[in-house]
Structure formats: structure tokens, C-alpha cells
């Protein structure tokens, strides 16, 4: 079993799609842990605010198969086939870390979003502060301490049973 961290984001029917994504992930893995769900403004484009969180889970799937499954979930829940990065979305599922695997191509591992966005790094800090990021050599906590994000994150109370 591989421990993986998945970023989940939605800004269309946010509650419905966040809950659906977590349910779908539980079908392809186990030992699921959720970070706090945060609301933050869209970054890079003008749109409704997002709900974002990170899920820690274990899976027996290969990286390729796991990535395919995430894409199927996105499409099932209304993500457009050719959806771009900077546009509204029902659900966005990004592999942030997949064990200690590294990859320069899609999916990029570790995902650079760890270093760029508070809505990725802060949830990771909650789930795995002492985890060393492959290729970087720093822990999540060290990266957090050295970061200076401008983005405001608003914690959202959980509305569903975990």
C-alpha cells in the first residue's frame, strides 16, 4: 500500500462535489484522513471562491491506474473533458504526493503546488508536518515556516459524516 496525498478543490456546488469526491476516493483506497476544508478566493482568474482540502489515503493501485481513476471521478462529477487550469470546476483532484515517487511529467511528483499555494501546503501541514518531500529534502513543516503566502484561508465546518 502506498500513502498518497490528494488535493481536492471545487467552486461549483462546492459542498456536493467535495463530499462526492471524498466518497469516490474511499472506493479506491483506505485509511482516509481529511485536512480542514478551507475556502479561498480563486487564484489566476476571476470566479467564485473555492473549497480546498487535502486527503491522505492508502492505495494499492499503481500511479498510472490511480491517476486514471481520479480523472474518471472528475469526469463523472461534471468536470469538462478539456477543462483548463484557470476556470471554474465542479471537482479537481490532484495527486500531490504518491509515496516517495518523483516524476517530471504528468502527473508531476511532488506537485509544485506544495511550494506555490497555501491551500495545498497548510492542509499538508495538518496531516503530515514531518513528512520529507522527495527531491526537496525539507519537511512540510520546514517548507511552511519558510513560506510567505498572501492568500487568506477560511476554515469551513464539516457538514457531512466522516
N, C-alpha and C positions, 0 to 999 in steps of 0.2 A: 504494500500500500504506500502510495506517495501522498505527502501532505502538500496541498496546493492552496493558494490564496486567490480568490476571485473578486474582482471589483464589480459591483452592481450599481447601475445608475438608471434613472428614469425621470423624465419630466412630462410625460403624458400619462394621465391616470396613474399617478405615482404609487399610491397605496396598492392598487390592484396588481400592478406589474412587479413591484418589489416582492410582494407576497407570493405571486406566481413563480417568480424566478427562484426563490428560496425553496418552494415546494418541488420544483423541477430539479434543482440541484440535489435535493435529498434522494432523488430516484437514481442518481448516478454516482453517489458517494455516501460516506457515513461520517460519524463523529463531527457533525457540523456545529460550528461556533460562529456567532454573529458579532460584529462590532456594533457600536452605536450607529444608528441611522442619522445621517446629517443632511440638512437642507443647505444648499449653497446656490448662489447665482450661476447662471450658465457662463462659461468661460470661452471666449473666442467668437461668440455670436450672441445675438440678441434674442432671447427666448425666455420661457418660464423657468423658474428655479428648479433645480434637480434635487432628488433624494439620492444619496450615495451611501454605500456601506461596503465593507469587505467581509467575505465569508471565508473562514478556514474550514477545510474539509479534507478527508482522505478519499482516495480513489484508487482502484486497481486498473483503470484504463491507461493506455499509453497517452502521451502528449497529443499525438495526432488524432486519436479517437476522441479524447476529451475535448479537444478544440472543435471537432466536428459536432459533438453533442451540444456544446454551448451555442454554436451557430444555429443548430436546429431549434433550440429553445428560443433564441432571439426571433427567428422567422415565425415560429408557431405563435408567438405573442405579438406579432404585428410589426416587427422591425422590417423596414423595406429592404429588399434584396441588395440594391445598390446604395444604401444609406451612407452618407458621408460622415466625417468625424464631427463637423461643426453644424449640426442640425438637431432639432428635437427628436426624441426617440422614446418608444414605449419601454424598451428594455435594452440595456447594453451590458454585456458580460465580457469582462476582460481578464485573462489569466495574468496575474501579477507576478507570481512565483509558482514554480512547479518543481517541488523538491529542490535539489541543488542544480537543476539543469540550466544551461545557458544556451541561448540561440540568438543569432544576429538577424535572422529572417523571421517571418511571421509564423507563429507568434514570437515576438521578441521577448526574450527572457534573460535577466529580470526586466520587467517592463519599466521603461524610463519614467513613466508616470509617478513612480515612487519618489523621484527626485524633483518633480515638477508641480505636483498638486497636493495641497493639504488634505483634500477629500480622499486621497489614497493613503498618504503617509500616516495621518492621525489614526484612522481605523487600524492600520497595521501596528501602530504603537500600542494600541489597546490589546491586540491579540497576541503579539509576539515581539515584545520590545528587545529581547536578547538574541533574536534571530540574526545571523550574519548573512548579509546579502551577497549572493555569489558574484564573483568578479569585482565587487566593490571592496569587500573586506571589513566594512563597518556594520555595526548592528543597526537595527531600525531605530533604536533609541539615540544612537550617536548621530545618525542622519537627521533625526528630528531636532536634536539640540543644535545642529549646525545649519538648520534651515531658517528661512525668514519669509514666510508666506504672508501675503496680503489678504487672502481670501477669508471671509468670515464663514464659520461653520456653526449652524444652529442645530443642536441635538433635537431629534424628533422622538417622542414617546412611542414605544412599540404598540401597535394596535392589534396584533394577532398573537396566537399561542405559538410559542417556540418549542 
